[in-house]
Amino acid sequence: MNTVKCLVWDLDDTLWDGVVLEGDRPPPFEGAVRALETLDRRGVLHAVAGRGDRAASTAHLAALGLDTWFSEVEIGWGSKADAVRRIARSLGIPLDAVAFVDNDPAERSEVASALPQVRCYRADQVGGLASLAEFRPGPGTAEARGRRGLYRVERLRGDAERDFPGSRGDFLASLDLVMTVRRAGEEDLARARELTVRTHQLNTTGVTFDLPELRRLCRSPRHEVLVAALRDRFGSYGTIGLTVSELTGTDAVLLLLLTSCRVLSRGAGGALLEHLVGRALAAGLRPVAHFLPTPVNQAMLVTLRFAGFEVLEQDGERMVLAVDPARPRPARPGHVRVAFEEERTG
């Protein structure tokens, strides 16, 4: 079961006891506030799909001091399923990582029928959501605690892109994107684990690693575990990438490459893969990659093929691909500058 990345809330009689449009000004349920706080610390985003007048509802959220908890707000009289779909699209989160809570069984039924990937919960379950496995992504990380802020900055980037007068390529070039790649250390393992659990769209194999496995791979002389961080002129995206390679003596075999869904539109996956290919070739090794299709990771196969990987063998759905060192490498957009950071000392 995928971890929930976003919990979408109804408001009236779910977040609070009352109907704002009827003149009620109710306080929030204590259990709802605890759920907001606890899940936010774990990196679960919150959004609203409510029915009513947007101005009145958002004013009440602001009066309660709750407005900043929500990364997306959809309030109106249309379909709740459509609202949930728009929220997922805006946040760049797959529907199977979205949950929905509403007091009205008809609303839950509509969402469940139209979006069967979305998990639906009753309002009286809110107090216990934090105890459910799907709301426990693993050890807390700095990225998790600051995820709401990262998405707020991402909204600023989106506004800037909409207002940008040039092409998309020109906009990406204007961001001054810099990716820093380094060998994973002990301080990176919790975030590396979180990435394997949370990231599905940009994951070459769908593999997940627990902390002991990552620690063992980091210590293995036959393996290399790298993490990648990204920043631009708006600020940091945090640690957004993880790679695990096996070094065989003749090949650098990429067992896993993943990047956060938040950087799907920035070309980060391609930039990280290009860095790995260049790194392998410089060491006299042939770049090889494993790929196992999942329902949502087709973009990563496209990324591999654009980087020059050709299929060597296929066993069922599992593929082994490689770059021919003798063939010219395809040119890639240079809007992401990649730098390798040597191991930290002290």
C-alpha positions as CSV (number, residue, x, y, z in Angstrom):
1,M,0.0,0.0,0.0
2,N,1.4,3.4,-1.0
3,T,2.0,6.0,1.6
4,V,-0.5,8.9,1.7
5,K,1.1,12.1,0.5
6,C,-1.9,14.4,0.7
7,L,-5.1,14.3,2.9
8,V,-8.0,16.2,1.3
9,W,-10.5,17.5,3.9
10,D,-14.1,18.4,3.7
11,L,-14.8,21.4,6.0
12,D,-18.4,21.6,7.3
13,D,-19.2,18.9,9.9
14,T,-15.8,17.3,9.2
15,L,-13.1,19.8,10.2
16,W,-15.6,21.6,12.5
17,D,-19.1,21.0,13.8
18,G,-21.4,23.4,11.8
19,V,-22.1,24.9,8.4
20,V,-20.3,28.3,7.8
21,L,-22.8,29.3,5.0
22,E,-25.6,29.1,7.5
23,G,-23.9,31.6,9.8
24,D,-22.1,29.1,12.1
25,R,-18.6,30.0,13.3
26,P,-17.6,26.8,15.0
27,P,-14.2,25.9,16.4
28,P,-12.3,23.0,14.8
29,F,-12.6,19.5,16.3
30,E,-9.7,18.9,18.7
31,G,-9.0,15.6,17.0
32,A,-8.8,17.3,13.6
33,V,-6.3,19.8,14.7
34,R,-4.1,17.0,16.2
35,A,-4.3,15.2,12.9
36,L,-3.3,18.3,11.0
37,E,-0.3,18.9,13.2
38,T,0.8,15.3,13.4
39,L,0.5,14.5,9.7
40,D,2.2,17.8,8.8
41,R,5.2,16.9,10.8
42,R,5.4,13.6,8.9
43,G,5.3,15.4,5.6
44,V,1.7,14.7,4.7
45,L,0.2,17.6,2.9
46,H,-3.3,18.9,3.6
47,A,-5.8,20.2,1.1
48,V,-9.5,21.2,1.1
49,A,-12.3,20.0,-1.1
50,G,-15.3,21.6,0.4
51,R,-18.8,22.5,-0.6
52,G,-20.0,26.1,0.0
53,D,-18.9,29.7,-0.6
54,R,-15.2,29.9,-1.0
55,A,-14.8,33.4,0.5
56,A,-16.8,32.6,3.6
57,S,-15.1,29.3,4.2
58,T,-11.5,30.6,3.6
59,A,-12.3,33.6,5.9
60,H,-13.3,31.2,8.7
61,L,-10.2,29.1,8.1
62,A,-8.1,32.3,8.5
63,A,-10.0,33.4,11.6
64,L,-9.2,30.0,13.1
65,G,-5.5,30.3,12.1
66,L,-5.8,27.1,10.0
67,D,-5.5,28.6,6.5
68,T,-1.7,28.1,6.3
69,W,-2.0,24.3,6.9
70,F,-3.6,23.7,3.5
71,S,-1.5,23.6,0.3
72,E,-4.5,23.6,-2.0
73,V,-8.1,24.8,-1.5
74,E,-11.0,23.8,-3.7
75,I,-14.4,25.1,-2.4
76,G,-17.5,25.4,-4.5
77,W,-20.6,23.6,-5.7
78,G,-19.1,21.2,-8.3
79,S,-18.0,17.6,-8.0
80,K,-15.8,16.6,-5.1
81,A,-14.2,14.0,-7.3
82,D,-13.2,16.7,-9.8
83,A,-11.9,18.8,-7.0
84,V,-9.7,16.0,-5.6
85,R,-8.4,15.3,-9.1
86,R,-7.4,19.0,-9.6
87,I,-5.7,19.0,-6.2
88,A,-3.6,15.9,-7.1
89,R,-2.7,17.4,-10.5
90,S,-1.7,20.7,-9.0
91,L,0.5,19.1,-6.3
92,G,2.0,16.6,-8.8
93,I,0.9,13.7,-6.6
94,P,-0.6,10.4,-8.0
95,L,-4.1,9.6,-7.0
96,D,-3.1,6.5,-5.2
97,A,-1.2,8.7,-2.8
98,V,-4.2,10.8,-2.0
99,A,-6.8,10.3,0.8
100,F,-10.1,12.0,1.3
101,V,-12.1,12.6,4.5
102,D,-15.8,13.7,4.6
103,N,-18.7,13.3,7.0
104,D,-21.2,12.8,4.1
105,P,-21.4,9.1,2.8
106,A,-22.8,10.3,-0.5
107,E,-19.7,12.5,-1.1
108,R,-17.3,9.7,-0.1
109,S,-19.2,7.4,-2.4
110,E,-18.9,9.8,-5.3
111,V,-15.1,10.2,-4.8
112,A,-14.6,6.4,-4.3
113,S,-16.6,5.6,-7.5
114,A,-14.9,8.2,-9.7
115,L,-11.4,7.8,-8.2
116,P,-11.0,4.3,-6.9
117,Q,-7.3,4.8,-6.2
118,V,-8.2,7.5,-3.5
119,R,-8.7,6.1,0.0
120,C,-11.8,7.6,1.7
121,Y,-12.4,7.9,5.4
122,R,-15.3,9.0,7.6
123,A,-15.1,12.2,9.6
124,D,-15.3,10.2,12.8
125,Q,-12.1,8.4,11.8
126,V,-10.0,11.6,11.8
127,G,-8.7,11.1,15.3
128,G,-7.2,7.8,14.4
129,L,-5.7,8.5,11.0
130,A,-2.2,9.2,12.3
131,S,-2.1,5.6,13.7
132,L,-2.8,4.0,10.4
133,A,0.1,2.5,8.4
134,E,-0.6,4.4,5.3
135,F,-0.1,7.7,7.2
136,R,3.3,6.6,8.6
137,P,6.0,7.3,5.9
138,G,8.8,6.3,8.3
139,P,11.4,8.2,10.4
140,G,10.9,12.0,10.4
141,T,13.2,14.0,8.2
142,A,14.0,17.7,7.7
143,E,12.3,17.5,4.2
144,A,9.2,16.0,5.8
145,R,8.9,18.7,8.5
146,G,9.4,21.4,5.9
147,R,7.4,19.9,3.0
148,R,4.5,22.3,3.3
149,G,6.9,25.2,2.9
150,L,8.6,23.5,-0.1
151,Y,5.2,23.3,-1.8
152,R,4.5,27.0,-0.9
153,V,7.7,28.0,-2.7
154,E,6.8,25.7,-5.6
155,R,3.6,27.7,-6.0
156,L,5.7,30.9,-6.3
157,R,7.7,29.1,-9.0
158,G,4.4,28.2,-10.8
159,D,3.3,31.8,-10.6
160,A,6.6,33.0,-12.0
161,E,6.3,30.5,-14.9
162,R,2.8,31.6,-15.8
163,D,4.0,35.2,-15.9
164,F,7.2,34.5,-17.8
165,P,7.1,36.0,-21.3
166,G,9.4,33.5,-23.0
167,S,9.4,29.8,-23.8
168,R,9.4,27.0,-21.3
169,G,13.0,26.2,-22.1
170,D,13.9,29.9,-21.5
171,F,12.0,29.7,-18.1
172,L,13.9,26.6,-17.0
173,A,17.2,28.3,-18.0
174,S,16.2,31.4,-15.9
175,L,15.8,29.3,-12.7
176,D,19.6,28.7,-12.4
177,L,19.0,25.1,-11.4
178,V,22.0,23.5,-9.6
179,M,22.0,19.8,-8.6
180,T,24.5,18.6,-6.0
181,V,25.3,14.9,-6.0
182,R,27.2,13.1,-3.2
183,R,27.7,9.7,-1.6
184,A,25.0,9.0,1.0
185,G,26.1,9.2,4.6
186,E,24.4,8.1,7.8
187,E,22.7,11.5,8.0
188,D,21.1,10.9,4.6
189,L,19.7,7.5,5.2
190,A,16.3,8.5,6.7
191,R,15.6,10.8,3.7
192,A,16.8,8.1,1.3
193,R,14.4,5.6,2.9
194,E,11.6,8.2,2.7
195,L,12.3,8.7,-1.0
196,T,11.9,5.0,-1.8
197,V,8.6,4.9,0.1
198,R,7.1,8.1,-1.3
199,T,8.4,8.2,-4.9
200,H,6.6,6.1,-7.5
201,Q,6.3,8.0,-10.8
202,L,10.1,8.6,-11.1
203,N,11.4,5.2,-9.8
204,T,13.1,2.9,-12.2
205,T,12.1,-0.4,-10.5
206,G,9.7,0.4,-7.8
207,V,12.1,-1.1,-5.3
208,T,12.1,0.1,-1.7
209,F,14.9,-0.2,0.8
210,D,14.7,-0.2,4.6
211,L,17.3,1.6,6.7
212,P,19.5,-1.5,7.4
213,E,19.6,-2.4,3.7
214,L,20.6,1.2,2.8
215,R,23.2,1.2,5.5
216,R,24.7,-2.1,4.2
217,L,24.7,-0.9,0.6
218,C,26.5,2.3,1.7
219,R,29.3,0.2,3.4
220,S,29.6,-2.3,0.5
221,P,32.7,-1.7,-1.7
222,R,30.7,-3.2,-4.6
223,H,27.9,-0.7,-4.4
224,E,27.6,3.1,-4.6
225,V,24.6,5.0,-3.0
226,L,24.3,8.6,-4.1
227,V,21.8,11.3,-3.1
228,A,21.1,14.5,-5.0
229,A,19.9,17.9,-3.8
230,L,18.5,20.6,-6.0
231,R,18.2,24.4,-5.7
232,D,17.3,27.3,-7.9
233,R,16.9,31.1,-7.5
234,F,13.8,30.6,-5.4
235,G,15.5,28.4,-2.9
236,S,16.1,24.7,-2.1
237,Y,14.0,21.7,-3.2
238,G,15.8,19.6,-0.6
239,T,17.2,16.1,-1.2
240,I,15.2,15.0,-4.3
241,G,17.2,12.0,-5.7
242,L,18.6,8.6,-4.8
243,T,20.6,6.2,-6.9
244,V,21.9,2.7,-6.0
245,S,24.6,1.2,-8.3
246,E,26.5,-2.1,-8.3
247,L,30.1,-1.9,-9.6
248,T,31.1,-5.2,-11.2
249,G,34.5,-4.3,-12.6
250,T,33.3,-3.9,-16.2
251,D,29.8,-2.3,-15.6
252,A,28.2,0.3,-13.4
253,V,24.8,-1.4,-13.0
254,L,22.1,1.1,-11.9
255,L,19.8,-1.0,-9.7
256,L,17.6,2.0,-8.7
257,L,17.3,5.6,-9.7
258,L,14.5,7.8,-8.4
259,T,13.7,11.5,-8.1
260,S,11.0,13.3,-6.2
261,C,7.7,13.9,-8.1
262,R,8.1,17.6,-7.1
263,V,10.9,17.9,-9.7
264,L,9.1,16.0,-12.5
265,S,8.9,19.2,-14.6
266,R,12.4,20.4,-14.0
267,G,14.3,17.7,-15.9
268,A,16.1,16.6,-12.7
269,G,15.8,12.9,-13.5
270,G,17.4,13.3,-16.8
271,A,20.2,15.5,-15.4
272,L,21.0,12.9,-12.6
273,L,21.0,10.1,-15.1
274,E,23.3,12.0,-17.4
275,H,25.7,12.6,-14.5
276,L,25.7,8.8,-13.7
277,V,26.4,7.9,-17.3
278,G,29.3,10.3,-17.5
279,R,30.6,9.1,-14.2
280,A,30.6,5.5,-15.3
281,L,32.2,6.2,-18.7
282,A,34.9,8.3,-17.0
283,A,35.7,5.3,-14.8
284,G,35.9,3.0,-17.9
285,L,32.7,1.2,-17.0
286,R,29.7,0.5,-19.2
287,P,26.5,2.1,-17.9
288,V,23.8,-0.5,-17.3
289,A,20.3,0.0,-15.9
290,H,17.5,-2.2,-14.6
291,F,13.9,-1.2,-15.2
292,L,10.7,-2.8,-14.0
293,P,7.5,-1.2,-15.1
294,T,4.9,-0.1,-12.5
295,P,1.5,1.5,-13.2
296,V,3.0,5.0,-12.9
297,N,6.7,5.0,-13.7
298,Q,6.7,5.0,-17.6
299,A,8.3,8.5,-17.5
300,M,11.5,6.9,-16.1
301,L,11.7,4.5,-19.0
302,V,11.5,7.4,-21.4
303,T,14.2,9.1,-19.4
304,L,16.5,6.1,-19.8
305,R,15.9,5.8,-23.5
306,F,16.6,9.5,-24.1
307,A,19.9,9.1,-22.2
308,G,21.0,6.5,-24.7
309,F,20.1,3.3,-22.9
310,E,19.1,0.4,-25.3
311,V,17.4,-2.8,-24.2
312,L,19.9,-5.7,-23.8
313,E,17.5,-8.3,-22.5
314,Q,14.0,-8.6,-21.3
315,D,12.6,-11.3,-18.9
316,G,8.9,-10.8,-18.7
317,E,8.4,-7.1,-17.8
318,R,11.9,-6.7,-16.3
319,M,14.4,-5.0,-18.6
320,V,18.2,-4.7,-18.6
321,L,19.4,-1.7,-20.6
322,A,22.9,-0.4,-21.4
323,V,24.7,2.5,-23.0
324,D,27.2,1.6,-25.8
325,P,30.3,3.5,-24.9
326,A,31.3,3.6,-28.6
327,R,28.2,5.4,-29.7
328,P,27.9,9.2,-29.5
329,R,25.9,10.3,-26.5
330,P,22.6,12.2,-27.2
331,A,22.6,15.9,-26.4
332,R,20.6,17.0,-23.4
333,P,19.3,20.4,-22.4
334,G,21.8,22.1,-20.2
335,H,19.5,24.0,-17.8
336,V,20.5,21.9,-14.8
337,R,24.1,22.3,-13.7
338,V,25.3,19.2,-11.8
339,A,28.2,19.2,-9.3
340,F,29.6,16.2,-7.4
341,E,30.4,17.0,-3.8
342,E,33.2,15.0,-2.2
343,E,32.6,13.2,1.1
344,R,32.0,15.5,4.0
345,T,34.6,15.7,6.7
346,G,34.2,16.7,10.3
